[in-house]
């Protein structure tokens, strides 16, 4: 076995989600609407929220990694995490398309 075949400590410390992504999304959206949204909108528009869908715990940050790091610091056992941007439908959008002049 070579060093390349051996997982790094960082990789072995990562735990994978234990439920399907669709279920994480469903639970995360429900927790956001019920518990988080009333506390963060509109004052934190454009900031990011990380939600542990198993416990309902959440953290907010100006950047995506800030929110994620804060949640991990408070709940290191969290593996089923939903990330979203306050006041937006999506955390990020890939690509750009202009609809001006589209036929």
URCOR-V463863 format. One record per residue. PHI is phi in whole degrees, -180 to 180 (* if undefined). Layout:
phi
PHI
PHI
This chain:
phi
*
-98
-61
-69
-82
-91
-63
-69
-59
-60
-66
-75
-80
-76
-110
-87
-55
-104
-131
-62
-57
-63
-72
-60
-62
-61
-65
-61
-64
-64
-64
-60
-63
-79
-110
-92
-50
-60
-92
-115
-92
-94
-60
-112
-53
89
-85
-111
-124
-115
-120
-84
-72
-80
-102
86
-70
-151
-144
-124
-156
-69
-120
-57
-67
-61
-63
-63
-63
-65
-64
-63
-67
-81
-136
-63
-82
-65
-126
-100
-116
-110
-114
-152
-110
-61
80
-126
-79
-131
-71
-148
-128
-95
83
-149
-141
-88
-100
-69
77
-72
-88
